[in-house]
Amino acid sequence: MKNYLLIFLVTFASFHVSAQSFYVCSDGNVETSSELSFSDNGLTLNGNRATSAVDSITLHVPALHFVGGDLSMLPQYEAKKATYYDVNGKKISNLLTFLKEQGWNSIRVRLFVDPSKASDEDKGQGVCQDLEYVMALGKRIKEAGMLFMLDFHYSDSWADPAKQWTPDSWVGLSDEQLKTKIYAYTKDCLEQMNAVGASPDFIQTGNEISYGMLWGKEGDASSKNKNFCSTASSANSWSRFTNLLKQAGKACREVCPRAKIVLHTERVPNLSALTNFYRKMKEASVDYDIIGLSYYSYFHGDLSKLSAALTQLQNTFANKRVMIVEAGYYHAYQPKEDIIDLSSTYPITAEGQRKFAADLVEKLKSHQNVDGLFWWWPEANEKGVNWEDPVTNDWYNAGLFDNKTGRALPALYELQNFR
């Protein structure tokens, strides 16, 4: 374009970009480009057509992809003196800075209500993230110039498809009281995060909530059965669940209106259950923005299973974006039981993990409804840690650092290709 003045007013709402355009044309000579489109009183202009009646100008911003990982254990590794190196053996002084340099732009962190109430076994597997912990880590993430995904576990310990136990201090509350509690708790957490500069950009209102949340007291089978949500569950169970989600979402909208709400499930290989879940959300008018999925090939099947799920979601819920909020693959010591063994395609080696990560990225890029990829527990690294005082009871060997050498694995560098 030439011979005219154009002023763009651009506002950023987390990762969403919108623009309004104001202009003064001196001679009406406008040249279009691939980044700009023009409207002549409602008629879109193509090519190098000139006009003196431009009524709007649109700046086209490429779709953003969000890539990163769940770094919920990073402060624990740092406290135990874990040492990190890049793939060439150069020591990393600041892991967040290093990851940002590798193209990561988003970090996920989990939050428990009162992890001090968790079992010793669960504490030994990484359950420690209370509000003070998460605020401090969230502040570091934002100060590093990265986006922050907050993962509410509405429980004192792991919340997943098999465990959605009510926090100990909430046990005994009626369904109506729980609605009030989840709203007040979510609001309070977010307000405190805002106050310290740790405002989340994405908020998961629950972790792997395929079968509901806040079932009751741990071990109470009758409570679990009553509140369990599946394709065969009663309307009352679904109503209770969606009403809880609405209250959590209401708090998110009030305190962090620019944040995007994520509803997280892990039913990738079961398309009917996956579709049923998000259809129930639509029928109940649950307010959310993003479908969040867990995908572990050793639990859920090969990439064709994931691709089928993504296609189904695109066809059925075309207005919803999708993020893979948990993914991973082993580079050493894959368990032998209760897994789908894909080692013939992806050997349990650093190179096999790299190949899986590369293929995962390419598969996700082929689905236009997907814009997020988060690796689970990438910071796992026992190098430099006193073996008599480990970070966790068992090593996790699907992270992106070698536990023995502390070096970054090749798969880490593949993730930036999703950007």
Phi and psi in degrees as a GROMACS rama.xvg file:
@    title "Ramachandran Plot"
@    xaxis  label "Phi"
@    yaxis  label "Psi"
@TYPE xy
-156.246  160.932  LYS-2
60.8664  34.8185  ASN-3
-154.872  158.349  TYR-4
-99.4038  132.692  LEU-5
-131.862  128.281  LEU-6
-118.724  122.701  ILE-7
-100.092  131.314  PHE-8
-106.686  112.104  LEU-9
-116.622  131.731  VAL-10
-118.426  144.193  THR-11
-109.517  126.349  PHE-12
-118.621  93.5426  ALA-13
55.8842  -114.724  SER-14
-98.9986  -3.13158  PHE-15
-86.2112  131.998  HIS-16
-116.238  129.187  VAL-17
-128.35  158.14  SER-18
-145.246  146.093  ALA-19
-123.002  146.771  GLN-20
-123.037  134.414  SER-21
-127.35  143.291  PHE-22
-151.694  159.94  TYR-23
-134.553  120.188  VAL-24
-95.9473  130.997  CYS-25
-88.2313  -33.62  SER-26
-138.458  6.7972  ASP-27
77.792  8.85315  GLY-28
-93.7162  106.172  ASN-29
-121.176  133.379  VAL-30
-114.077  128.329  GLU-31
-83.6299  161.691  THR-32
-143.228  177.675  SER-33
-70.19  -19.7529  SER-34
-90.4345  -18.8143  GLU-35
-125.292  144.017  LEU-36
-130.499  152.114  SER-37
-125.378  150.09  PHE-38
-121.905  127.712  SER-39
-100.743  90.4971  ASP-40
52.7443  45.1863  ASN-41
95.7919  -12.5249  GLY-42
-97.3621  118.372  LEU-43
-68.9532  134.002  THR-44
-92.9707  137.405  LEU-45
-120.213  157.655  ASN-46
67.4977  -146.844  GLY-47
-106.265  35.1034  ASN-48
-66.9022  138.852  ARG-49
-102.286  150.842  ALA-50
-152.286  157.402  THR-51
-112.818  11.4583  SER-52
-127.394  41.165  ALA-53
-65.9456  125.861  VAL-54
-108.016  -16.9097  ASP-55
-157.244  152.372  SER-56
-131.005  130.643  ILE-57
-114.781  127.579  THR-58
-92.5564  123.912  LEU-59
-92.115  117.398  HIS-60
-103.374  126.841  VAL-61
-58.2567  147.214  PRO-62
-61.6029  136.973  ALA-63
-92.1532  141.241  LEU-64
-111.826  147.362  HIS-65
-115.751  122.883  PHE-66
-132.791  137.048  VAL-67
176.762  -144.561  GLY-68
-162.211  170.83  GLY-69
-89.8281  105.707  ASP-70
-103.68  36.2462  LEU-71
-62.1537  -21.6387  SER-72
-99.8563  1.62631  MET-73
-54.4874  -49.6744  LEU-74
-59.2141  -31.3389  PRO-75
-68.4713  -43.1485  GLN-76
-64.5862  -40.0238  TYR-77
-63.6722  -42.071  GLU-78
-64.007  -30.8715  ALA-79
-92.5835  10.3207  LYS-80
70.0992  31.4878  LYS-81
-60.7332  142.367  ALA-82
-114.203  131.113  THR-83
-112.883  141.003  TYR-84
-133.829  154.566  TYR-85
-77.3857  -179.16  ASP-86
-64.1869  -21.6594  VAL-87
-94.4205  0.772832  ASN-88
94.299  7.91738  GLY-89
-80.7454  130.161  LYS-90
-66.4758  138.567  LYS-91
-98.6867  121.202  ILE-92
-86.9512  -29.6042  SER-93
-138.324  108.307  ASN-94
-65.5506  -39.1863  LEU-95
-61.2502  -44.0784  LEU-96
-62.367  -43.5597  THR-97
-60.0033  -46.655  PHE-98
-64.2701  -38.1768  LEU-99
-62.9059  -38.0517  LYS-100
-65.1081  -25.273  GLU-101
-88.0116  9.4287  GLN-102
97.4584  1.21145  GLY-103
-74.0539  141.292  TRP-104
-130.075  0.351254  ASN-105
-145.436  141.258  SER-106
-131.461  138.295  ILE-107
-108.67  142.62  ARG-108
-140.638  136.293  VAL-109
-89.7261  156.185  ARG-110
-136.411  125.7  LEU-111
-103.407  155.57  PHE-112
-68.5373  -54.6369  VAL-113
-147.549  82.7653  ASP-114
-64.7662  -12.8362  PRO-115
-64.3226  -19.2623  SER-116
-88.6181  -3.6828  LYS-117
-70.0513  159.491  ALA-118
-67.7508  158.834  SER-119
-60.65  -35.6976  ASP-120
-62.5717  -45.1953  GLU-121
-68.6672  -38.4208  ASP-122
-59.9626  -35.9795  LYS-123
-72.5979  -7.42029  GLY-124
-114.865  18.3708  GLN-125
107.572  11.3798  GLY-126
-86.7734  103.541  VAL-127
-156.174  -0.408925  CYS-128
-85.4355  88.8883  GLN-129
-90.6155  -176.922  ASP-130
-63.8876  -42.9896  LEU-131
-61.1053  -42.8194  GLU-132
-59.4045  -48.5824  TYR-133
-70.4268  -36.7447  VAL-134
-61.6424  -42.8582  MET-135
-64.9698  -44.0032  ALA-136
-70.8169  -39.8577  LEU-137
-61.417  -38.7886  GLY-138
-63.0265  -41.2911  LYS-139
-62.845  -40.8149  ARG-140
-62.518  -47.2699  ILE-141
-66.3053  -38.7189  LYS-142
-66.9842  -25.1336  GLU-143
-78.9863  -2.53522  ALA-144
80.5988  25.9633  GLY-145
-114.205  159.807  MET-146
-82.5605  151.583  LEU-147
-121.647  119.693  PHE-148
-102.554  120.716  MET-149
-97.7902  127.097  LEU-150
-111.769  96.562  ASP-151
-69.8913  116.813  PHE-152
-96.1744  105.832  HIS-153
-78.8752  64.2567  TYR-154
-164.041  166.479  SER-155
-84.0134  -12.3846  ASP-156
-145.586  -165.127  SER-157
-52.2717  128.658  TRP-158
-111.22  119.191  ALA-159
-151.416  -175.03  ASP-160
-56.8074  -29.3238  PRO-161
-94.5201  -10.3143  ALA-162
-144.222  109.218  LYS-163
-134.145  55.6116  GLN-164
-80.4197  139.233  TRP-165
-62.1306  137.522  THR-166
-53.6717  145.313  PRO-167
-54.5315  -40.7261  ASP-168
-74.8975  -8.93106  SER-169
-102.72  -8.31449  TRP-170
-61.5141  136.596  VAL-171
97.43  -11.2607  GLY-172
-73.5552  144.498  LEU-173
-72.2048  169.323  SER-174
-59.1201  -40.6019  ASP-175
-65.6127  -39.5301  GLU-176
-68.0222  -34.9426  GLN-177
-66.0896  -37.1864  LEU-178
-60.0101  -44.1686  LYS-179
-65.7459  -40.7918  THR-180
-66.6047  -45.9292  LYS-181
-66.5573  -34.2557  ILE-182
-66.1004  -49.5514  TYR-183
-65.2909  -41.6814  ALA-184
-64.9203  -47.2858  TYR-185
-61.4236  -45.269  THR-186
-61.7215  -45.88  LYS-187
-62.593  -45.2484  ASP-188
-58.9613  -46.7365  CYS-189
-67.897  -38.4684  LEU-190
-62.95  -41.3719  GLU-191
-66.7249  -37.0828  GLN-192
-66.428  -43.4702  MET-193
-56.8845  -40.4785  ASN-194
-66.1777  -25.5947  ALA-195
-105.507  8.40686  VAL-196
81.8769  29.6042  GLY-197
-121.422  39.981  ALA-198
-65.8445  125.475  SER-199
-74.2629  149.721  PRO-200
-96.4106  -27.3382  ASP-201
-129.542  141.772  PHE-202
-132.372  119.06  ILE-203
-86.8617  117.518  GLN-204
-90.1911  70.6552  THR-205
116.484  152.866  GLY-206
-117.073  119.979  ASN-207
47.4201  61.2569  GLU-208
-94.2607  34.5998  ILE-209
-54.7574  -32.0906  SER-210
-116.581  24.1439  TYR-211
100.359  -167.568  GLY-212
-152.717  165.873  MET-213
50.4597  56.901  LEU-214
-67.1121  -33.195  TRP-215
144.628  -156.781  GLY-216
-75.4766  137.896  LYS-217
-54.4366  132.809  GLU-218
88.7388  -7.16642  GLY-219
-87.0197  93.1975  ASP-220
-61.7751  -36.6154  ALA-221
-65.0061  -38.5165  SER-222
-67.5558  -42.3799  SER-223
-61.2058  -48.1102  LYS-224
-62.1165  -36.2325  ASN-225
-67.5895  -36.8006  LYS-226
-105.629  1.53526  ASN-227
-68.6129  133.941  PHE-228
-112.642  120.858  CYS-229
-146.139  -177.619  SER-230
-62.2768  -24.3837  THR-231
-100.263  -0.100791  ALA-232
-73.427  160.967  SER-233
-71.7389  160.622  SER-234
-62.7151  -30.8108  ALA-235
-64.3813  -39.5433  ASN-236
-63.5572  -44.3589  SER-237
-66.9817  -39.4161  TRP-238
-63.2284  -45.3177  SER-239
-57.5684  -47.8422  ARG-240
-62.689  -50.2874  PHE-241
-67.8166  -29.945  THR-242
-66.7469  -36.1268  ASN-243
-64.7812  -44.6867  LEU-244
-62.1572  -38.9845  LEU-245
-61.8408  -38.6919  LYS-246
-69.5919  -39.9582  GLN-247
-63.5005  -43.9465  ALA-248
-65.5307  -36.0282  GLY-249
-59.876  -43.0701  LYS-250
-63.8685  -39.4746  ALA-251
-61.53  -46.4824  CYS-252
-64.2925  -36.9771  ARG-253
-72.3108  -41.7159  GLU-254
-92.2011  -36.9509  VAL-255
-127.988  69.0633  CYS-256
-62.9844  -21.7091  PRO-257
-88.0235  -13.2717  ARG-258
-72.5535  152.703  ALA-259
-101.69  132.985  LYS-260
-89.3502  132.26  ILE-261
-114.186  130.26  VAL-262
-106.114  118.818  LEU-263
-107.999  122.021  HIS-264
-129.852  176.644  THR-265
-142.736  36.0443  GLU-266
-96.1529  34.6319  ARG-267
-50.2451  -47.2734  VAL-268
-78.3943  -9.40161  PRO-269
-112.394  87.8174  ASN-270
-64.216  -35.5659  LEU-271
-67.2403  -42.4128  SER-272
-68.3916  -39.5425  ALA-273
-62.0442  -48.6924  LEU-274
-65.2468  -40.4472  THR-275
-60.3192  -40.3285  ASN-276
-58.9795  -54.1245  PHE-277
-73.9065  -22.6641  TYR-278
-69.1419  -38.9992  ARG-279
-61.6672  -38.683  LYS-280
-62.9511  -41.1002  MET-281
-66.6318  -44.0776  LYS-282
-61.922  -33.46  GLU-283
-89.7486  0.195171  ALA-284
59.3705  40.719  SER-285
-72.0547  130.295  VAL-286
-86.7646  115.109  ASP-287
-157.603  169.071  TYR-288
-115.789  -36.0378  ASP-289
-130.257  135.658  ILE-290
-85.0391  119.074  ILE-291
-105.455  133.774  GLY-292
-124.371  144.459  LEU-293
-92.6111  138.759  SER-294
-141.211  110.009  TYR-295
-121.821  114.842  TYR-296
-59.1592  -31.9624  SER-297
-75.4712  -9.57864  TYR-298
-108.886  -36.2756  PHE-299
-106.968  -10.0011  HIS-300
106.073  176.762  GLY-301
-72.3778  -179.128  ASP-302
-64.7775  -21.2207  LEU-303
-65.6346  -32.4627  SER-304
-65.3476  -44.8798  LYS-305
-63.2367  -43.9395  LEU-306
-60.2598  -41.948  SER-307
-63.1145  -39.5482  ALA-308
-66.0712  -42.4235  ALA-309
-65.3376  -39.3996  LEU-310
-64.529  -42.8174  THR-311
-61.383  -42.726  GLN-312
-66.1065  -39.8723  LEU-313
-62.4569  -42.7734  GLN-314
-71.221  -32.0756  ASN-315
-96.9894  -33.0621  THR-316
-130.198  64.3599  PHE-317
-63.239  -21.5527  ALA-318
-88.548  2.06246  ASN-319
-110.141  132.351  LYS-320
-77.9365  158.984  ARG-321
-125.209  138.162  VAL-322
-127.006  140.016  MET-323
-88.2593  100.486  ILE-324
-88.9812  -9.64237  VAL-325
-145.384  129.384  GLU-326
-152.971  157.16  ALA-327
-176.666  164.831  GLY-328
-157.007  144.26  TYR-329
-73.6984  144.186  TYR-330
-110.166  -10.0274  HIS-331
-162.078  151.68  ALA-332
52.1682  53.5081  TYR-333
-69.204  134.301  GLN-334
-57.3838  156.09  PRO-335
-96.4635  -20.7204  LYS-336
-108.185  151.177  GLU-337
58.1274  35.8605  ASP-338
-132.47  161.446  ILE-339
-96.7986  115.964  ILE-340
-86.2902  109.924  ASP-341
-109.029  22.0962  LEU-342
-67.0751  -17.423  SER-343
-70.6641  -27.7248  SER-344
-93.4739  -42.3341  THR-345
-125.412  90.816  TYR-346
-54.9475  151.196  PRO-347
-82.1713  70.7088  ILE-348
-142.483  172.465  THR-349
-60.7608  -40.0017  ALA-350
-70.3559  -38.3361  GLU-351
-63.1631  -40.6862  GLY-352
-64.4651  -40.6103  GLN-353
-61.3017  -44.3554  ARG-354
-63.8163  -40.2374  LYS-355
-61.7606  -46.9497  PHE-356
-60.3916  -42.322  ALA-357
-64.2114  -43.7234  ALA-358
-68.3246  -36.2468  ASP-359
-62.4169  -45.9656  LEU-360
-59.4584  -46.2101  VAL-361
-63.5728  -38.6231  GLU-362
-65.0573  -43.6988  LYS-363
-65.6934  -37.76  LEU-364
-65.446  -20.3681  LYS-365
-82.3651  -4.35608  SER-366
-114.454  113.467  HIS-367
-70.3644  -15.7707  GLN-368
-84.7139  -2.83701  ASN-369
-102.744  127.551  VAL-370
-135.992  16.5808  ASP-371
-145.528  141.95  GLY-372
-143.924  119.208  LEU-373
-124.934  124.054  PHE-374
-82.9561  139.339  TRP-375
-84.0175  127.167  TRP-376
53.7179  48.4074  TRP-377
-67.7196  -22.5246  PRO-378
-82.3171  -1.00588  GLU-379
-52.6236  121.776  ALA-380
-169.489  110.138  ASN-381
-95.6611  3.92301  GLU-382
-63.7617  125.106  LYS-383
91.2297  -11.2714  GLY-384
-83.1803  138.847  VAL-385
-62.9126  118.65  ASN-386
-63.7199  -20.2747  TRP-387
-83.8652  -8.56524  GLU-388
-137.772  66.0093  ASP-389
-70.5952  163.308  PRO-390
-70.0849  -45.038  VAL-391
-131.467  164.909  THR-392
-67.5835  -32.1448  ASN-393
-129.287  148.117  ASP-394
-73.4535  143.983  TRP-395
-104.187  119.522  TYR-396
-109.167  30.7196  ASN-397
-122.589  15.6781  ALA-398
-76.3494  -170.754  GLY-399
-112.308  17.6525  LEU-400
-132.558  147.506  PHE-401
-77.3831  123.546  ASP-402
-62.1676  -26.979  ASN-403
-87.9252  -36.8979  LYS-404
-105.272  -19.6275  THR-405
77.8339  2.56269  GLY-406
-82.1848  143.868  ARG-407
-61.4563  140.935  ALA-408
-92.8858  155.824  LEU-409
-56.6975  -30.3917  PRO-410
-60.1964  -30.9612  ALA-411
-58.1416  -39.1284  LEU-412
-78.6737  -13.2512  TYR-413
-76.6917  -28.8478  GLU-414
-63.3274  -31.6734  LEU-415
-61.9698  -18.2384  GLN-416
-72.2508  -8.30576  ASN-417
-81.4004  -16.0847  PHE-418
